């Protein structure tokens, strides 16, 4: 394995401390020490409101607060098409999904399926399986993640600058299936079906698969990046050697700067290793803005879209060779890395502790690992040596055919997904005004989200369904406290 197998940032004394504080809970009569501080010393204790995901980490310096605010301004910046008199803001598209980062990550929260014509926080990834030995070898060597549609590229762009047709629009229909729980309660699970209408450049390739993705909440990203790879790898068991049915698999990706294999930990399929690269890819793919880490001045346009490449781009020679030259990318990255995790609510309440006990007993912590201590040598001292509670192992798991999108992304198969962190999940309604969960927002509440779990999580799902109603509600109460 090309990654360190042990914590090389710790002394022996530190290592013993980390092992002690990260052990799973065994008693549920009171909260664990510092449990309410989900993001360590950086946890936000601001009043709960619609801006709960938009606070800066409490332990950054005064000077860093200015950097954070500058990054926030760029995160909200509306880009315009080229050429424009606002030279520092042009370069949009030419094909795109949104004009600003904030458009998709509204108040830094999670996205939702289209409601009416609003699809700005959800899009379709486009890709096909490898067809030749050479293509399979390229994926195995981590040279590519998959193979995009030959005309429409890696992502369906539903907007375009003036004079250019958009690629098309996502259309969703649902069928509902009843699921009975212990005690007679029935829950209707809605299964989405995706098509594309108003295609602007001819038909999609017949082998192209459609993978819907809602945007994810932004809090705690810098802390996730500061988790030592060895601690994530310690929970990996791709061959299920312990026989528990859980096969957590690391997502190794090729770092575009160093060329080395590193651990992917961001995105629904863990396809990105760093916040900076995730940010650059989003700027290029979602907005069509190039940056030093993704020098694609025409975003996701493909050679088959000749009209796209005939449009102007926003590169200003006096500023650099990309549309968002330094320090734009670095400022947005800093902002994204330092959005604080909100403090827990009601962590010590008896009903919350009862739900935590159920969460453990049903086996949820097999994938939703409660806590980590970040590395001592983190790039930002605000992220260093923090006890954090993300409730994720950041590994890939087979979630069954019910959630499968049929699309391989690097190490991840069509039915494998990265375990999403749960911190902040209980504030989704407060921040966003809705509760849509899972990668495509099909689950309308936490109960539905749990019942969609299959594959490696099927046993935990079935245990949840078999619980008495009071115990199921206790578990939901616990999740809502995160």
C-alpha positions in Angstrom: 0.0 0.0 0.0 1.5 3.4 -1.0 0.2 5.1 2.1 1.7 5.2 5.6 0.3 2.4 7.6 0.8 4.1 11.0 0.7 7.6 12.5 4.1 9.0 11.7 3.1 12.4 13.2 2.8 11.2 16.8 5.0 10.5 19.7 4.4 7.3 21.7 2.6 9.3 24.4 0.4 11.0 21.7 -0.4 7.7 20.2 -1.6 6.3 23.5 -3.8 9.4 24.0 -5.3 9.1 20.6 -6.1 5.5 21.0 -7.9 6.2 24.3 -10.0 9.1 23.1 -11.1 7.5 19.8 -12.3 4.2 21.3 -16.0 3.6 20.6 -18.3 4.4 23.5 -19.4 1.5 25.8 -21.7 3.4 28.2 -24.5 5.7 27.3 -25.7 7.2 30.5 -23.9 10.5 29.8 -22.1 12.1 26.8 -18.4 11.5 26.2 -15.9 14.2 27.0 -16.0 17.0 24.4 -18.7 15.1 22.5 -20.7 18.3 21.9 -17.7 19.9 20.2 -18.0 18.1 16.9 -15.2 20.1 15.2 -12.8 20.3 18.1 -11.6 23.7 19.1 -12.9 25.1 15.8 -16.5 24.2 16.6 -19.0 27.0 16.1 -21.1 27.8 19.1 -23.1 30.5 17.3 -26.8 30.6 17.6 -28.7 28.0 15.5 -30.1 29.7 12.4 -30.0 29.6 8.6 -26.3 30.6 8.7 -25.2 27.7 11.0 -23.0 26.2 8.3 -21.4 29.5 7.3 -19.4 30.4 10.4 -15.6 30.4 10.4 -13.7 28.0 12.5 -13.5 29.4 16.0 -9.8 28.8 16.4 -8.4 30.6 13.3 -6.4 33.7 13.8 -7.7 37.3 13.4 -5.6 37.6 10.2 -7.1 34.4 8.9 -10.6 35.8 9.5 -9.8 38.4 6.8 -8.7 35.6 4.4 -11.8 33.7 5.2 -14.0 36.7 4.4 -12.2 37.3 1.1 -12.7 33.7 0.2 -16.4 34.0 1.1 -16.8 37.0 -1.3 -15.3 34.9 -4.1 -17.4 31.9 -3.2 -20.5 34.2 -3.7 -19.1 35.9 -6.8 -21.3 35.8 -9.9 -19.2 35.1 -13.0 -20.2 36.6 -16.3 -19.7 35.6 -19.9 -16.7 36.9 -22.0 -15.9 39.5 -23.2 -17.0 41.8 -20.4 -16.0 45.1 -19.0 -15.7 43.4 -15.5 -12.5 41.7 -16.6 -11.8 40.0 -13.3 -15.2 38.4 -13.4 -15.6 37.1 -16.9 -15.0 33.6 -18.3 -18.3 32.0 -17.4 -18.9 28.7 -19.2 -19.4 28.7 -22.1 -21.4 25.7 -20.9 -22.2 25.7 -17.2 -24.5 24.7 -14.4 -24.2 27.7 -12.1 -22.7 31.2 -12.0 -21.4 31.0 -8.4 -20.2 28.4 -5.9 -22.9 29.7 -3.5 -25.6 29.1 -6.1 -25.2 25.3 -5.6 -24.0 25.4 -2.0 -26.8 27.7 -0.7 -25.7 28.9 2.7 -23.0 26.2 2.5 -25.5 23.5 2.9 -26.6 20.4 0.9 -28.4 20.5 -2.5 -31.8 19.2 -3.5 -33.5 17.5 -6.4 -35.1 20.0 -8.9 -38.3 21.6 -7.7 -40.0 23.0 -10.7 -37.2 24.4 -12.9 -34.7 24.7 -10.2 -31.9 22.2 -10.8 -29.0 24.4 -9.7 -27.9 22.3 -6.7 -28.1 18.9 -8.5 -26.6 17.7 -11.8 -25.9 14.6 -13.8 -22.5 13.0 -14.1 -22.0 11.4 -17.5 -19.7 8.4 -18.0 -19.4 5.0 -19.6 -17.6 1.8 -18.6 -14.2 1.0 -20.2 -14.5 -0.9 -23.4 -11.0 -2.0 -24.2 -8.1 -3.6 -22.3 -6.2 -0.3 -22.7 -9.1 1.7 -21.1 -9.4 -0.8 -18.2 -5.6 -0.6 -17.7 -5.9 3.3 -17.6 -8.4 3.1 -14.8 -6.4 0.4 -12.9 -3.3 2.7 -13.1 -5.4 5.6 -11.8 -4.7 7.6 -15.0 -8.4 8.3 -15.4 -11.5 7.9 -13.3 -13.8 6.9 -16.1 -14.7 7.8 -19.7 -17.0 10.7 -20.4 -19.6 11.0 -23.1 -17.8 11.7 -26.4 -20.1 14.8 -27.1 -21.4 15.9 -23.8 -18.4 15.3 -21.6 -18.3 14.4 -18.0 -21.3 16.5 -16.8 -24.6 17.7 -18.3 -24.5 21.4 -18.5 -28.1 22.8 -18.4 -27.0 26.4 -19.1 -25.0 28.3 -21.7 -23.7 31.8 -22.5 -25.7 33.8 -25.1 -25.4 32.4 -28.6 -24.8 28.8 -27.5 -27.4 26.1 -26.8 -27.4 24.4 -23.4 -26.7 20.7 -23.4 -30.0 19.6 -22.0 -32.2 19.3 -19.0 -32.5 16.6 -16.4 -36.0 15.1 -16.0 -36.9 13.0 -13.0 -39.9 10.7 -12.3 -40.5 8.7 -9.2 -42.2 5.4 -8.4 -43.0 4.6 -4.8 -42.6 1.3 -2.9 -44.1 0.7 0.5 -41.9 -0.7 3.3 -43.4 -2.0 6.5 -41.7 -1.5 9.8 -42.2 -3.3 13.1 -45.4 -2.2 14.7 -47.2 -1.9 11.4 -46.0 1.5 10.3 -45.5 1.8 6.5 -43.0 4.1 4.8 -43.1 4.9 1.1 -39.7 5.0 -0.6 -39.5 6.9 -3.8 -37.2 5.5 -6.5 -36.1 8.1 -9.1 -35.8 7.5 -12.8 -33.6 9.9 -14.9 -33.8 11.0 -18.5 -32.5 14.0 -20.4 -34.7 16.2 -22.5 -34.0 19.1 -25.0 -30.6 17.7 -25.9 -28.7 20.5 -27.7 -26.0 18.5 -29.5 -27.6 15.3 -30.6 -28.2 12.0 -28.7 -26.1 10.8 -25.8 -23.9 7.9 -26.5 -25.9 4.7 -26.0 -23.3 3.5 -23.4 -23.4 6.7 -21.3 -24.8 6.4 -17.8 -26.5 9.1 -15.8 -25.4 9.6 -12.2 -27.3 12.3 -10.3 -25.4 14.2 -7.6 -26.7 16.8 -5.1 -24.2 19.1 -3.6 -22.9 18.3 -0.2 -22.7 20.4 2.9 -19.4 22.3 3.3 -18.7 22.3 7.1 -15.5 20.6 8.4 -13.8 20.0 5.1 -10.4 21.2 6.3 -10.6 18.9 9.3 -11.4 15.9 7.1 -8.3 16.6 5.0 -6.3 16.8 8.3 -7.2 13.2 9.2 -4.1 11.0 8.8 -4.4 8.5 6.0 -3.3 5.7 8.4 -6.4 6.3 10.6 -8.7 5.9 7.6 -6.8 2.9 6.3 -7.1 1.3 9.7 -10.8 0.8 9.1 -10.5 -0.6 5.6 -11.3 -4.2 5.1 -11.9 -4.7 1.4 -11.7 -8.5 1.7 -13.9 -8.7 4.8 -11.2 -10.6 6.7 -13.2 -10.1 10.0 -16.3 -11.6 8.4 -18.7 -8.9 9.6 -20.0 -8.2 6.1 -18.5 -4.6 6.0 -15.9 -4.2 3.2 -14.7 -0.6 3.5 -12.4 0.1 0.6 -10.0 3.1 0.2 -10.3 5.2 -2.9 -6.8 5.8 -4.2 -6.5 8.6 -6.7 -3.6 10.1 -8.6 -2.5 13.5 -7.3 -2.4 15.8 -10.3 0.5 17.8 -8.8 2.8 15.1 -7.4 1.7 12.2 -9.6 1.6 10.0 -6.5 -1.2 7.8 -5.3 -3.1 9.5 -2.5 -6.2 8.8 -0.5 -9.4 10.2 -2.0 -11.8 11.5 0.7 -14.1 14.1 -0.9 -17.1 13.7 -3.2 -19.8 11.1 -3.3 -17.3 8.6 -4.7 -14.2 9.9 -2.9 -12.7 11.0 -6.2 -10.8 14.0 -4.8 -8.0 14.0 -2.3 -7.8 17.6 -1.3 -10.2 20.5 -0.8 -8.1 22.6 -3.3 -8.5 20.0 -6.1 -12.2 19.6 -5.3 -12.6 23.3 -5.6 -10.8 23.6 -8.8 -12.7 20.8 -10.4 -16.0 22.4 -9.3 -15.0 25.8 -10.7 -14.2 24.2 -14.1 -17.0 21.6 -14.2 -19.9 23.6 -12.7 -19.1 27.2 -13.7 -16.6 26.8 -16.6 -13.9 28.8 -14.8 -10.3 27.7 -15.1 -7.7 27.9 -12.3 -4.1 26.9 -11.7 -5.2 23.4 -10.6 -7.7 22.9 -13.5 -6.5 24.8 -16.6 -9.7 24.2 -18.6 -10.6 27.6 -20.0 -13.7 26.1 -21.7 -14.8 24.0 -18.8 -16.3 20.7 -19.8 -16.7 21.5 -23.5 -15.6 18.6 -25.7 -13.9 18.7 -29.2 -17.2 17.7 -30.7 -18.7 21.0 -29.4 -16.9 23.2 -31.9 -19.3 26.2 -31.3 -18.3 26.2 -27.6 -14.6 26.5 -28.4 -15.4 29.4 -30.8 -16.6 31.5 -27.9 -14.4 33.9 -26.0 -12.8 32.9 -22.7 -12.0 35.1 -19.7 -8.2 34.7 -19.5 -6.5 38.1 -18.9 -2.9 38.0 -19.9 -2.0 40.6 -17.3 -3.5 38.5 -14.5 -2.2 35.0 -15.6 -3.0 32.1 -17.9 -6.3 31.1 -16.2 -9.7 32.8 -15.6 -9.3 32.5 -11.8 -5.5 32.9 -11.3 -3.8 33.0 -7.9 -4.8 33.9 -5.3 -8.5 33.3 -6.3 -8.4 29.6 -6.0 -6.4 29.7 -2.7 -8.8 32.1 -1.1 -11.9 30.0 -2.1 -10.0 26.9 -0.8 -9.2 28.6 2.5 -12.8 29.6 2.9 -14.0 26.0 2.1 -11.4 24.5 4.5 -12.4 26.7 7.4 -16.2 26.5 7.5 -16.9 25.5 11.1 -18.8 22.4 12.2 -21.8 23.5 14.4 -21.8 22.3 18.0 -24.1 19.5 19.0 -27.5 20.2 20.4 -29.0 18.2 23.3 -26.1 15.8 23.4 -26.7 15.1 27.1 -30.5 14.7 26.9 -31.7 11.2 27.9 -33.6 10.7 24.6 -30.4 11.6 22.6 -28.3 9.2 24.6 -30.9 6.5 24.2 -30.7 7.0 20.4 -26.9 6.9 20.5 -27.1 3.5 22.1 -29.4 2.3 19.4 -27.1 3.8 16.7 -24.3 1.7 18.1 -26.3 -1.5 18.7 -27.7 -1.5 15.2 -24.2 -1.5 13.7 -24.2 2.0 12.2 -20.8 2.8 13.5 -19.2 0.1 11.4 -19.2 2.7 8.6 -20.2 5.9 10.4 -17.1 5.9 12.6 -17.7 8.4 15.3 -14.4 10.2 15.9 -10.8 10.8 14.9 -7.9 12.9 16.1 -6.4 14.9 13.3 -2.7 14.9 12.5 -0.3 17.0 14.6 1.5 18.3 11.4 -1.7 19.6 9.6 -1.0 22.4 7.2 -3.1 24.8 9.2 -2.5 24.7 13.0 -6.2 25.3 13.5 -6.8 21.8 12.2 -4.0 20.1 14.0 -4.5 17.5 16.8 -8.2 18.1 17.1 -10.7 15.5 18.4 -13.4 15.6 15.8 -16.7 13.7 15.4 -17.6 13.4 11.7 -19.3 10.0 11.9 -17.8 8.6 8.7 -14.9 6.2 7.8 -14.4 8.0 4.5 -14.2 4.7 2.7 -16.1 3.2 -0.2 -18.9 0.7 0.5 -21.2 -1.3 -1.7 -24.7 0.1 -0.9 -26.6 -2.4 -3.0 -28.5 -2.2 -6.2 -31.2 0.1 -4.8 -28.7 3.0 -4.7 -26.5 1.9 -7.6 -26.0 4.4 -10.4 -24.1 2.0 -12.6 -21.2 4.4 -13.0 -17.6 3.5 -12.1 -15.5 6.4 -10.7 -11.9 5.3 -10.2 -11.9 2.7 -7.4 -15.6 3.0 -6.9 -17.9 0.7 -8.7 -21.4 1.5 -9.8 -22.8 0.5 -6.4 -20.1 1.9 -4.2 -20.3 5.2 -2.4 -18.2 7.0 0.2 -19.7 7.1 3.6 -20.9 10.7 4.0 -20.1 12.4 7.3 -23.1 13.0 9.5 -22.0 16.1 11.5 -24.5 18.9 11.0 -27.1 16.6 9.5 -29.7 17.6 12.1 -29.5 21.3 11.0 -30.4 20.6 7.3 -34.0 21.8 7.7 -32.9 24.9 9.6 -30.2 25.9 7.0 -31.8 24.7 3.8 -35.5 24.6 4.5 -35.9 21.0 3.4 -34.7 17.5 4.2 -33.5 15.6 1.2 -30.8 13.0 1.8 -28.6 10.5 -0.1 -26.6 11.3 -3.3 -29.7 12.2 -5.3 -32.0 13.5 -2.6 -34.5 10.7 -3.0 -34.9 10.3 0.7 -37.2 13.0 2.1 -36.3 12.4 5.7 -33.8 10.4 7.8 -36.0 7.4 8.1 -36.2 7.0 4.4 -32.5 7.5 4.1 -31.8 4.6 6.5 -34.3 2.3 4.7 -32.5 2.9 1.4 -29.3 1.4 2.8 -28.6 -2.0 1.2 -25.5 -4.1 0.4 -23.1 -3.9 3.2 -25.5 -1.8 5.2 -28.5 -4.2 4.8 -28.2 -5.8 8.2 -28.1 -2.4 10.0 -31.1 -1.3 7.9 -33.0 -4.5 8.8 -32.2 -4.0 12.5 -33.6 -0.5 12.3 -36.8 -1.6 10.6 -37.3 -4.3 13.3 -37.0 -1.9 16.2 -39.9 -0.8 18.2 -41.2 2.6 17.1 -39.8 4.4 20.3 -36.3 3.0 19.6 -36.5 4.1 15.9 -37.5 7.6 17.0 -34.7 7.7 19.6 -32.2 6.9 16.8 -33.6 9.7 14.7 -33.4 12.0 17.7 -29.8 11.2 18.0 -29.1 11.9 14.4 -30.9 15.2 14.6 -28.6 16.2 17.5 -25.5 15.9 15.3 
